[in-house]
Amino acid sequence: MKVVLAGNPNAGKTTLFNALTHSRLKTGNWHGVTTRPAYKTVGGITYADVPGMYSFSGYSMEEASAAEEIKSADVVVNVADALTLKNSLSLTRSIAAVNGNVILYVTKTANLKRRGGRIDIPALSAALGLPVASDVRTLERMISNCRSSCPRYEKSFRLGAIDGAYYAGNCAFTRAERLFYNKYFALFFFIAAILFMFFVAFFPKMPGDALKGVMEDAISVKLAGAVGKLLPQGKVRSLLCDGVIGGAGGVLSFVPQLAVLYLFLTLLDESGVMSALSFVTDGVFQKVRLSGRAAFSLVSGFGCTAAAILTTRGFTSHAAQRRTVAALTYIPCGAKMPVFLTLLSPLFADPFPAVCALYFAGLAVALVACRLVRGGEEELISEVAPIAFPQPSAVLKKLYFYVKGFIIKVATVVMLFCVASWVLSNYTFTLSPCAVEDSMLARLSRAAVPLFLPMGISDWRLAYAFISGFAAKENIAATIALLMPQGAGLSLASGVAAGVFVLACPACVSAFSASCREVGVRTTLKYFAVQLAAAFIAAYIVNFMFSL
């Protein structure tokens, strides 16, 4: 049996899917978290979590896929927000007209109660002529009963018929919502929160920096020293200590600072602040021919560019989607943060101002890039989440999801890349052991050095490190740790130029693949070429200016 979870954006479909299937799909208080149907079979029932939709008219690119899933479902669970139940019921009527086996599941009833509202589930069910549930156990029982006989929806209903069963409560904004729906306060709070996030993550002696030092000592000194004592001098010892621990292990030491970034971004999302920000910044984004919805995608880019690109599927305009995809390259993802610190920490006693400058420069360039890409404009049609204190369990689950993903990537992709780099840097083309300068990696990488000379970089190891970043940005920091354990040795001019290059160059293979799926291979290749050329030119100019 196939059960489809459908409803308006931000109603809680993915949260319900996770509860029914014991999954850990990403959730969020914004339109575009679910960009394509997700499936999981439990107890012989296949559950499908589909993108949010407002109607069957196919207004956005993701709504068409949701409509097809609803038509083919054995049972449709229409997920509706208790705070906006009457608005949600217009979709309920449309779903019932397409597929009569409908169960209404009402979410956020606790929020409704806190606002003075009430909902009588049996009376609501009688008024609508539909099975209605507000807790997971009751819903599971209803779905199980549908295996034998599921009552089909036969009659229509009027919204006024539910007045006796449902009262929305005090619809006035809370004090917090009045603050965050003020565009000046919302922008001020967001900028202040981002600065505080950077302060906690990067400022000397703050938790992010202090914990990074602890992990760095544990991995690069204690673990490497223990492995070195156990193994005799030779290639195996060099592979483990220099290649695996020195390369991939060095990147792992940045986990505390990344955790701080992800924690703040999760708090902004779970509290509803990001949803409010998208609403109040709609006028700002219209100046670059986007809607406030772009705020979700751009801020998501601080975490992962590939994931942020997928959120653009919810846009109503293909031109606005292409515009946002082009801009997301310049939003520094979490993987770029270790690279910035690797390049800039040796040059500044306190890298906090320099890293902040790069992050805000990336955001500014992203908005300029939006303006330069031609096409139609985007309209904002999205639910605005209520402002509420984040639930600790939801925050911890998301933080665990992000940190685990980073660790898995380092333990797989980055580690394998470090092993391959170690082999290439220790052997000749005839597979004979050699010094690093005579290795096949050195010979291949020297061909790329002329491209980096105007940036003040003449070391083939750095040229190779930057090239490796096109596979995964973490590889740059890992390669520098592997091949240059004493540091990159850059001057101020070349170090800042290198940071600008990493900021502006095209994103990793995962983001490239996501872009190809969303805007097409031809458009992606065009963006890649323009962005790469612009990154080199910007780095050349920065090096020249700082050299003066």
Summary of the structure (lengths in Angstrom):
residues: 548
radius of gyration: 26.1
end to end distance: 70.3
largest distance: 83.9
contacts: 1925
relative contact order: 0.09
helix: 63%
strand: 7%
